[in-house]
Amino acid sequence: MELKRVVVTGLGAITPIGNNVESFWDGLVHGRSGAAPITLFNASLFKTQFACEVKNFDIEEFVSKKEARKMDRFTHFAIAASEEALRNSGIDLDKLNKIRAGVIWGSGIGGLETFQNECVTFAQGDGTPRFNPFFIPKMIADMASGQISMRYGFHGPNYSTVSACASASNAIIDAFNYIRLGKADVFISGGSEAAVCEAGIGGFNSMHALSTRNESPETASRPFDKDRDGFVLGEGGGALILEELEHAKKRGATILCELIGGGLSSDAYHMTAPHPEGLGAKLVMIDALNDAQLNTSEVDYINVHGTSTPLGDIAETLAIKDVFGDQAYKMNISSTKSMTGHLLGGAGAVEAIASVLAIRNNFVPPTINHFTDDPEIDAKLNLTFNVGQERVVNVAISNTFGFGGHNTSVVFRKFNG
């Protein structure tokens, strides 16, 4: 069976450094940090008092106040990102065969704030079970994909992927496979997360996963730096319109790039720590390259998982060197989490968008906040520290790894007809 080709025809982003694709890219190019003191709740008693929040976002630009109350914040981000992506794709919904259009959306946690607030309200009451009738529909992680599907009347495959921080990339890979197997023509795919709440910050603090650099939040996310002390929690979402090539060409779509491969693996090692030698990361990049039928010498840029954790950053660089050999020193590597923070289940989508835009603009965004080299990380690698770099980017890989040992790699290539 000959596999169909899959292209990207639309992008949408709600991020801590910009509430649309244009402003998001501008933030990446200029190395802006989205980290700041938390405003969504009083964090004064928490070990970490800052995060990468989405700023100046109004869901009522997209849905009514009444409808917004029926959704958790992670679904608000999903709706907004999908709206931009679909609009930018130029798809005419009146002409689209919606039976062959689907939604696959990732979220690692779903409606955490909704769950938190409902349980706290009950616990503070007299024991009478009074719960919001929208408690469960707001909380469950699949509801973002469901809401998007209902909004546009897409009757094709519709579900959510949940694989911690790899969730959005898993969603993209699933959508990619449905299209290339000929089971659908169009997908809205991506992911979103909204875990900047008491439960989110407190839970990750208890694991010692978050940076506690409260005196300088804008420099706290510092992947590959010797003094990194954990990731910065972010929120937001990203959407990609994936489309079968001939379907896109027939309607005269602007093709942003081609999606040519996806890799999957498991560390099978530890709940939260990566394999110390980067075994799972190595396996997933090999799988992605094989799926894309690429040689290592063809890769120009890797948007790495690069969370700014002591163990994870080392393991990923070891894996890159193991897989790419000499090519590891010829390509660019960067972590855009240094600017956006870690969007958990939404990270893969936002970073896939960054990879697509790197190809479109022949520019590699930087890894900001580098101050001190880590002797355990090869200084000869081009980690694009502090300043972005212009270069031809024909092929970009986006790596996303999650608690539980989930690993994903997605491969994009400049579209050449």
Kinemage of the C-alpha trace (Angstrom):
@kinemage 1
@onewidth
@group {chain A} dominant
@subgroup {mainchain}
@vectorlist {calphas} color= white
{ca met a 1} P 0.000 0.000 0.000
{ca glu a 2} L 1.361 3.397 -0.992
{ca leu a 3} L 1.172 5.851 1.870
{ca lys a 4} L -0.346 9.287 1.338
{ca arg a 5} L 1.773 12.388 1.865
{ca val a 6} L 0.832 14.724 4.719
{ca val a 7} L 1.353 18.485 4.759
{ca val a 8} L 0.852 21.279 7.271
{ca thr a 9} L -1.507 23.991 6.020
{ca gly a 10} L -2.412 25.936 9.161
{ca leu a 11} L -1.005 26.886 12.565
{ca gly a 12} L -2.495 28.363 15.718
{ca ala a 13} L -0.802 29.241 18.996
{ca ile a 14} L -1.717 30.543 22.442
{ca thr a 15} L 1.513 30.822 24.418
{ca pro a 16} L 3.171 32.685 27.297
{ca ile a 17} L 5.079 34.801 24.746
{ca gly a 18} L 2.283 35.489 22.273
{ca asn a 19} L -1.397 34.779 21.693
{ca asn a 20} L -1.104 34.045 17.992
{ca val a 21} L 1.469 32.512 15.677
{ca glu a 22} L 2.951 35.821 14.561
{ca ser a 23} L 3.569 37.141 18.082
{ca phe a 24} L 4.772 33.723 19.268
{ca trp a 25} L 7.391 33.626 16.517
{ca asp a 26} L 8.419 37.216 17.236
{ca gly a 27} L 8.960 36.243 20.870
{ca leu a 28} L 11.097 33.269 19.860
{ca val a 29} L 13.210 35.256 17.403
{ca his a 30} L 13.912 37.963 19.962
{ca gly a 31} L 14.513 35.562 22.844
{ca arg a 32} L 11.752 36.811 25.142
{ca ser a 33} L 11.035 35.009 28.391
{ca gly a 34} L 7.401 34.377 29.294
{ca ala a 35} L 8.167 33.775 32.976
{ca ala a 36} L 6.847 36.178 35.608
{ca pro a 37} L 5.283 36.120 39.092
{ca ile a 38} L 2.057 34.118 39.192
{ca thr a 39} L -1.136 36.174 38.878
{ca leu a 40} L -3.729 33.393 38.617
{ca phe a 41} L -3.662 32.707 42.375
{ca asn a 42} L -1.812 33.814 45.503
{ca ala a 43} L 1.450 31.875 45.349
{ca ser a 44} L 3.195 33.643 48.230
{ca leu a 45} L 3.400 30.480 50.372
{ca phe a 46} L 4.628 28.203 47.573
{ca lys a 47} L 8.260 27.279 46.963
{ca thr a 48} L 7.827 28.423 43.362
{ca gln a 49} L 6.008 31.724 42.946
{ca phe a 50} L 6.320 32.238 39.187
{ca ala a 51} L 5.273 30.564 35.962
{ca cys a 52} L 4.907 31.149 32.234
{ca glu a 53} L 1.272 32.253 32.147
{ca val a 54} L -0.716 33.147 29.042
{ca lys a 55} L -1.280 36.898 29.225
{ca asn a 56} L -4.160 39.152 28.111
{ca phe a 57} L -6.226 36.217 26.891
{ca asp a 58} L -9.997 36.608 26.593
{ca ile a 59} L -11.942 33.463 25.706
{ca glu a 60} L -15.008 35.605 25.015
{ca glu a 61} L -13.363 36.613 21.744
{ca phe a 62} L -14.133 33.051 20.651
{ca val a 63} L -17.170 31.829 22.598
{ca ser a 64} L -19.908 33.383 24.717
{ca lys a 65} L -19.492 33.836 28.452
{ca lys a 66} L -22.155 31.178 29.015
{ca glu a 67} L -20.322 28.617 26.882
{ca ala a 68} L -16.946 29.550 28.364
{ca arg a 69} L -18.215 28.645 31.846
{ca lys a 70} L -18.799 25.102 30.624
{ca met a 71} L -15.114 24.674 29.729
{ca asp a 72} L -11.875 24.470 31.664
{ca arg a 73} L -9.066 26.854 30.762
{ca phe a 74} L -7.177 24.120 28.854
{ca thr a 75} L -10.178 23.827 26.520
{ca his a 76} L -10.289 27.613 26.116
{ca phe a 77} L -6.721 27.453 24.794
{ca ala a 78} L -7.634 24.573 22.484
{ca ile a 79} L -10.572 26.467 20.988
{ca ala a 80} L -8.526 29.626 20.413
{ca ala a 81} L -5.515 27.865 18.860
{ca ser a 82} L -7.732 25.749 16.607
{ca glu a 83} L -9.665 28.786 15.438
{ca glu a 84} L -6.477 30.528 14.325
{ca ala a 85} L -5.094 27.410 12.650
{ca leu a 86} L -8.277 26.708 10.723
{ca arg a 87} L -8.614 30.344 9.672
{ca asn a 88} L -5.017 30.487 8.497
{ca ser a 89} L -5.407 27.256 6.536
{ca gly a 90} L -8.030 28.828 4.290
{ca ile a 91} L -10.238 25.727 4.420
{ca asp a 92} L -13.798 26.433 3.286
{ca leu a 93} L -15.897 24.555 5.835
{ca asp a 94} L -18.932 24.657 3.535
{ca lys a 95} L -17.032 22.671 0.901
{ca leu a 96} L -15.167 20.335 3.249
{ca asn a 97} L -16.213 16.672 3.501
{ca lys a 98} L -16.546 16.699 7.280
{ca ile a 99} L -16.926 12.933 7.493
{ca arg a 100} L -13.248 12.763 6.504
{ca ala a 101} L -12.158 15.543 8.876
{ca gly a 102} L -11.172 14.778 12.468
{ca val a 103} L -9.688 16.102 15.689
{ca ile a 104} L -6.988 14.462 17.794
{ca trp a 105} L -5.888 16.583 20.732
{ca gly a 106} L -3.405 15.984 23.523
{ca ser a 107} L -3.502 17.023 27.166
{ca gly a 108} L -1.407 15.507 29.899
{ca ile a 109} L -3.649 16.520 32.798
{ca gly a 110} L -6.834 18.077 31.421
{ca gly a 111} L -9.000 20.169 33.714
{ca leu a 112} L -6.789 20.210 36.790
{ca glu a 113} L -8.051 23.567 38.062
{ca thr a 114} L -11.671 22.443 37.678
{ca phe a 115} L -10.960 19.250 39.613
{ca gln a 116} L -9.121 21.184 42.315
{ca asn a 117} L -11.815 23.797 42.779
{ca glu a 118} L -14.724 21.371 42.884
{ca cys a 119} L -13.029 19.124 45.433
{ca val a 120} L -11.991 22.068 47.618
{ca thr a 121} L -15.530 23.494 47.544
{ca phe a 122} L -16.956 20.144 48.617
{ca ala a 123} L -14.341 19.671 51.357
{ca gln a 124} L -15.067 23.114 52.770
{ca gly a 125} L -18.822 22.506 52.895
{ca asp a 126} L -21.005 20.557 55.289
{ca gly a 127} L -20.634 17.249 53.466
{ca thr a 128} L -23.683 17.735 51.258
{ca pro a 129} L -22.657 16.639 47.736
{ca arg a 130} L -23.202 19.802 45.718
{ca phe a 131} L -21.186 19.725 42.518
{ca asn a 132} L -21.335 21.776 39.353
{ca pro a 133} L -23.161 19.765 36.659
{ca phe a 134} L -20.312 20.642 34.288
{ca phe a 135} L -17.635 19.394 36.711
{ca ile a 136} L -16.921 16.151 34.855
{ca pro a 137} L -17.327 17.474 31.273
{ca lys a 138} L -15.004 20.384 32.102
{ca met a 139} L -12.383 18.185 33.737
{ca ile a 140} L -11.937 15.178 31.451
{ca ala a 141} L -8.982 15.422 29.108
{ca asp a 142} L -10.879 14.404 25.974
{ca met a 143} L -13.240 17.357 26.136
{ca ala a 144} L -10.966 19.727 24.213
{ca ser a 145} L -11.061 17.467 21.155
{ca gly a 146} L -14.798 17.024 21.626
{ca gln a 147} L -15.432 20.760 21.811
{ca ile a 148} L -13.347 21.427 18.692
{ca ser a 149} L -15.167 18.702 16.797
{ca met a 150} L -18.585 20.053 17.788
{ca arg a 151} L -17.568 23.611 16.936
{ca tyr a 152} L -16.761 22.740 13.330
{ca gly a 153} L -18.936 19.682 12.778
{ca phe a 154} L -16.020 17.329 12.083
{ca his a 155} L -17.359 13.759 12.036
{ca gly a 156} L -14.076 11.894 11.548
{ca pro a 157} L -11.875 10.363 14.275
{ca asn a 158} L -12.121 12.366 17.467
{ca tyr a 159} L -10.229 11.618 20.671
{ca ser a 160} L -7.561 12.752 23.094
{ca thr a 161} L -4.076 11.393 23.682
{ca val a 162} L -2.739 11.363 27.246
{ca ser a 163} L 0.960 10.602 27.608
{ca ala a 164} L 2.112 13.333 29.996
{ca cys a 165} L 4.378 15.837 28.257
{ca ala a 166} L 4.403 13.774 25.046
{ca ser a 167} L 0.606 14.058 24.642
{ca ala a 168} L 0.439 16.669 21.874
{ca ser a 169} L 3.151 14.978 19.819
{ca asn a 170} L 1.322 11.668 20.171
{ca ala a 171} L -1.802 13.402 18.869
{ca ile a 172} L 0.091 14.783 15.866
{ca ile a 173} L 1.610 11.381 15.066
{ca asp a 174} L -1.787 9.679 15.297
{ca ala a 175} L -3.378 12.233 12.971
{ca phe a 176} L -0.434 11.882 10.579
{ca asn a 177} L -0.920 8.110 10.428
{ca tyr a 178} L -4.680 8.327 9.847
{ca ile a 179} L -4.125 10.614 6.875
{ca arg a 180} L -1.278 8.695 5.275
{ca leu a 181} L -3.277 5.472 5.580
{ca gly a 182} L -6.076 7.148 3.627
{ca lys a 183} L -8.597 7.161 6.481
{ca ala a 184} L -9.040 10.948 6.599
{ca asp a 185} L -8.234 14.078 4.599
{ca val a 186} L -7.887 16.744 7.296
{ca phe a 187} L -7.132 16.884 11.007
{ca ile a 188} L -6.999 19.595 13.604
{ca ser a 189} L -4.313 18.261 15.899
{ca gly a 190} L -2.210 19.580 18.752
{ca gly a 191} L -2.517 19.975 22.479
{ca ser a 192} L -3.127 22.311 25.391
{ca glu a 193} L -2.605 22.527 29.127
{ca ala a 194} L -3.624 24.846 31.967
{ca ala a 195} L -1.961 23.566 35.127
{ca val a 196} L -0.848 26.884 36.645
{ca cys a 197} L -2.974 26.515 39.754
{ca glu a 198} L -2.382 25.583 43.386
{ca ala a 199} L -2.513 21.846 42.674
{ca gly a 200} L -0.182 22.123 39.696
{ca ile a 201} L 2.491 24.264 41.321
{ca gly a 202} L 2.194 22.480 44.666
{ca gly a 203} L 2.301 19.025 43.117
{ca phe a 204} L 5.372 19.686 40.996
{ca asn a 205} L 7.048 21.492 43.930
{ca ser a 206} L 6.609 18.414 46.079
{ca met a 207} L 8.527 16.434 43.438
{ca his a 208} L 11.305 19.047 43.366
{ca ala a 209} L 10.665 19.345 39.621
{ca leu a 210} L 10.248 23.129 39.380
{ca ser a 211} L 12.811 25.895 39.459
{ca thr a 212} L 12.597 27.956 42.643
{ca arg a 213} L 14.496 30.940 41.263
{ca asn a 214} L 11.874 33.392 42.576
{ca glu a 215} L 14.316 36.305 42.599
{ca ser a 216} L 14.783 36.082 38.821
{ca pro a 217} L 11.886 34.249 37.141
{ca glu a 218} L 12.718 35.499 33.651
{ca thr a 219} L 16.065 33.641 33.797
{ca ala a 220} L 14.803 30.560 35.629
{ca ser a 221} L 14.304 28.325 32.593
{ca arg a 222} L 17.898 27.704 31.582
{ca pro a 223} L 18.246 24.435 29.624
{ca phe a 224} L 21.779 22.988 29.487
{ca asp a 225} L 23.123 25.602 31.915
{ca lys a 226} L 25.246 24.317 34.784
{ca asp a 227} L 23.019 26.040 37.355
{ca arg a 228} L 19.625 24.879 36.041
{ca asp a 229} L 17.374 23.844 38.906
{ca gly a 230} L 14.184 22.548 37.311
{ca phe a 231} L 11.596 23.500 34.746
{ca val a 232} L 9.252 26.481 34.707
{ca leu a 233} L 5.583 25.551 34.447
{ca gly a 234} L 3.864 27.028 31.413
{ca glu a 235} L 0.381 27.004 29.951
{ca gly a 236} L -1.203 27.429 26.547
{ca gly a 237} L -1.765 25.387 23.429
{ca gly a 238} L -0.933 24.872 19.790
{ca ala a 239} L -2.889 23.577 16.791
{ca leu a 240} L -1.752 22.275 13.422
{ca ile a 241} L -3.918 21.635 10.383
{ca leu a 242} L -2.652 18.406 8.851
{ca glu a 243} L -3.894 17.636 5.378
{ca glu a 244} L -3.448 14.992 2.697
{ca leu a 245} L -1.241 16.494 -0.015
{ca glu a 246} L -3.574 16.076 -2.995
{ca his a 247} L -6.515 17.390 -0.967
{ca ala a 248} L -4.487 20.487 -0.089
{ca lys a 249} L -3.288 21.017 -3.669
{ca lys a 250} L -6.782 20.622 -5.097
{ca arg a 251} L -8.092 23.527 -3.029
{ca gly a 252} L -5.013 25.678 -3.680
{ca ala a 253} L -3.780 25.669 -0.087
{ca thr a 254} L -0.586 27.352 1.033
{ca ile a 255} L 1.598 24.455 2.146
{ca leu a 256} L 3.810 25.403 5.083
{ca cys a 257} L 5.880 22.222 5.133
{ca glu a 258} L 5.561 18.459 4.951
{ca leu a 259} L 5.237 16.110 7.924
{ca ile a 260} L 7.297 13.081 6.957
{ca gly a 261} L 7.759 10.939 10.048
{ca gly a 262} L 7.013 10.204 13.663
{ca gly a 263} L 8.822 8.101 16.220
{ca leu a 264} L 7.655 6.460 19.450
{ca ser a 265} L 9.523 4.707 22.233
{ca ser a 266} L 9.543 4.049 25.965
{ca asp a 267} L 12.347 4.449 28.477
{ca ala a 268} L 10.895 1.538 30.489
{ca tyr a 269} L 13.032 2.857 33.327
{ca his a 270} L 11.490 5.206 35.921
{ca met a 271} L 8.282 7.136 36.613
{ca thr a 272} L 9.833 10.563 36.272
{ca ala a 273} L 13.573 10.312 35.574
{ca pro a 274} L 14.933 9.721 32.068
{ca his a 275} L 17.176 6.793 31.282
{ca pro a 276} L 20.600 8.152 32.333
{ca glu a 277} L 22.189 7.273 28.983
{ca gly a 278} L 19.230 8.586 26.998
{ca leu a 279} L 18.231 5.147 25.710
{ca gly a 280} L 14.566 5.995 25.089
{ca ala a 281} L 15.500 9.306 23.464
{ca lys a 282} L 17.968 7.492 21.228
{ca leu a 283} L 15.414 4.875 20.195
{ca val a 284} L 12.694 7.406 19.406
{ca met a 285} L 14.923 9.523 17.157
{ca ile a 286} L 16.085 6.408 15.297
{ca asp a 287} L 12.455 5.351 14.870
{ca ala a 288} L 11.482 8.790 13.571
{ca leu a 289} L 14.368 8.909 11.086
{ca asn a 290} L 13.512 5.435 9.819
{ca asp a 291} L 9.859 6.359 9.474
{ca ala a 292} L 10.814 9.475 7.511
{ca gln a 293} L 13.372 7.516 5.456
{ca leu a 294} L 16.049 10.062 6.281
{ca asn a 295} L 19.771 9.858 6.867
{ca thr a 296} L 21.149 11.621 9.914
{ca ser a 297} L 23.111 13.963 7.624
{ca glu a 298} L 19.844 15.454 6.341
{ca val a 299} L 18.721 16.910 9.691
{ca asp a 300} L 19.417 20.614 10.181
{ca tyr a 301} L 17.686 21.405 13.475
{ca ile a 302} L 16.380 19.638 16.563
{ca asn a 303} L 13.907 21.425 18.804
{ca val a 304} L 14.782 19.397 21.876
{ca his a 305} L 12.692 18.457 24.882
{ca gly a 306} L 15.243 20.439 26.936
{ca thr a 307} L 13.221 21.135 30.059
{ca ser a 308} L 16.018 22.649 32.203
{ca thr a 309} L 16.144 19.677 34.576
{ca pro a 310} L 19.524 18.408 35.818
{ca leu a 311} L 19.156 14.838 34.500
{ca gly a 312} L 16.984 15.291 31.420
{ca asp a 313} L 19.165 17.761 29.547
{ca ile a 314} L 22.252 15.583 29.892
{ca ala a 315} L 20.458 12.428 28.782
{ca glu a 316} L 19.035 14.078 25.666
{ca thr a 317} L 22.396 15.441 24.514
{ca leu a 318} L 23.980 12.021 25.009
{ca ala a 319} L 21.249 10.487 22.867
{ca ile a 320} L 21.711 13.078 20.108
{ca lys a 321} L 25.443 12.407 19.952
{ca asp a 322} L 24.840 8.667 19.902
{ca val a 323} L 22.305 8.860 17.051
{ca phe a 324} L 23.841 11.566 14.882
{ca gly a 325} L 27.572 11.115 15.360
{ca asp a 326} L 29.508 13.846 13.546
{ca gln a 327} L 26.266 15.405 12.292
{ca ala a 328} L 25.417 16.318 15.897
{ca tyr a 329} L 28.078 19.049 15.657
{ca lys a 330} L 26.867 20.384 12.296
{ca met a 331} L 23.219 20.984 13.095
{ca asn a 332} L 21.510 23.440 15.414
{ca ile a 333} L 19.885 22.366 18.649
{ca ser a 334} L 17.710 24.594 20.811
{ca ser a 335} L 15.147 24.488 23.572
{ca thr a 336} L 12.297 26.957 23.162
{ca lys a 337} L 11.166 26.001 26.678
{ca ser a 338} L 13.776 28.504 27.794
{ca met a 339} L 11.215 31.105 26.655
{ca thr a 340} L 7.790 29.445 26.920
{ca gly a 341} L 8.392 27.306 29.974
{ca his a 342} L 7.096 23.744 29.898
{ca leu a 343} L 3.531 23.451 28.611
{ca leu a 344} L 3.321 19.786 29.657
{ca gly a 345} L 0.732 18.131 27.388
{ca gly a 346} L 0.707 21.164 25.109
{ca ala a 347} L 4.488 21.328 24.684
{ca gly a 348} L 4.719 19.063 21.662
{ca ala a 349} L 2.286 21.154 19.646
{ca val a 350} L 3.847 24.524 20.441
{ca glu a 351} L 7.322 23.159 19.743
{ca ala a 352} L 6.161 21.514 16.516
{ca ile a 353} L 4.939 24.954 15.438
{ca ala a 354} L 8.339 26.417 16.326
{ca ser a 355} L 9.958 23.733 14.161
{ca val a 356} L 7.651 24.455 11.214
{ca leu a 357} L 8.388 28.168 11.507
{ca ala a 358} L 12.136 27.495 11.654
{ca ile a 359} L 11.795 25.725 8.300
{ca arg a 360} L 9.616 28.485 6.847
{ca asn a 361} L 11.907 31.298 7.980
{ca asn a 362} L 15.299 29.555 7.791
{ca phe a 363} L 15.962 30.664 11.331
{ca val a 364} L 16.702 28.678 14.490
{ca pro a 365} L 15.305 30.237 17.678
{ca pro a 366} L 17.720 30.429 20.603
{ca thr a 367} L 18.113 28.672 23.914
{ca ile a 368} L 18.089 31.723 26.160
{ca asn a 369} L 19.360 32.085 29.735
{ca his a 370} L 22.707 30.417 29.223
{ca phe a 371} L 25.275 31.710 31.682
{ca thr a 372} L 27.586 28.848 32.630
{ca asp a 373} L 28.678 25.793 30.638
{ca asp a 374} L 27.895 22.427 32.183
{ca pro a 375} L 30.998 20.201 32.057
{ca glu a 376} L 28.707 17.174 31.612
{ca ile a 377} L 27.279 18.604 28.355
{ca asp a 378} L 29.474 18.636 25.251
{ca ala a 379} L 30.420 22.279 24.652
{ca lys a 380} L 31.032 21.542 20.948
{ca leu a 381} L 27.311 21.017 20.320
{ca asn a 382} L 25.610 24.047 18.785
{ca leu a 383} L 22.905 24.590 21.380
{ca thr a 384} L 22.139 28.041 19.892
{ca phe a 385} L 22.740 29.809 23.165
{ca asn a 386} L 21.152 33.217 23.777
{ca val a 387} L 20.953 34.399 20.147
{ca gly a 388} L 19.052 32.755 17.293
{ca gln a 389} L 20.831 31.780 14.104
{ca glu a 390} L 19.986 32.199 10.446
{ca arg a 391} L 20.581 29.033 8.436
{ca val a 392} L 18.799 26.980 5.815
{ca val a 393} L 16.511 24.555 7.631
{ca asn a 394} L 15.292 21.827 5.311
{ca val a 395} L 14.550 19.234 7.989
{ca ala a 396} L 13.602 19.787 11.631
{ca ile a 397} L 12.882 17.287 14.383
{ca ser a 398} L 10.809 18.068 17.467
{ca asn a 399} L 11.490 15.888 20.530
{ca thr a 400} L 8.982 15.586 23.363
{ca phe a 401} L 9.309 13.226 26.329
{ca gly a 402} L 6.932 12.576 29.223
{ca phe a 403} L 6.718 11.178 32.745
{ca gly a 404} L 6.167 7.451 32.508
{ca gly a 405} L 8.961 7.113 29.961
{ca his a 406} L 6.920 8.231 26.923
{ca asn a 407} L 9.077 9.506 24.049
{ca thr a 408} L 8.028 11.075 20.756
{ca ser a 409} L 9.868 12.629 17.821
{ca val a 410} L 8.155 14.375 14.906
{ca val a 411} L 9.947 15.127 11.624
{ca phe a 412} L 9.117 18.041 9.307
{ca arg a 413} L 10.652 18.850 5.921
{ca lys a 414} L 10.568 21.886 3.644
{ca phe a 415} L 7.914 21.257 0.987
{ca asn a 416} L 9.358 20.819 -2.481
{ca gly a 417} L 6.302 19.696 -4.460
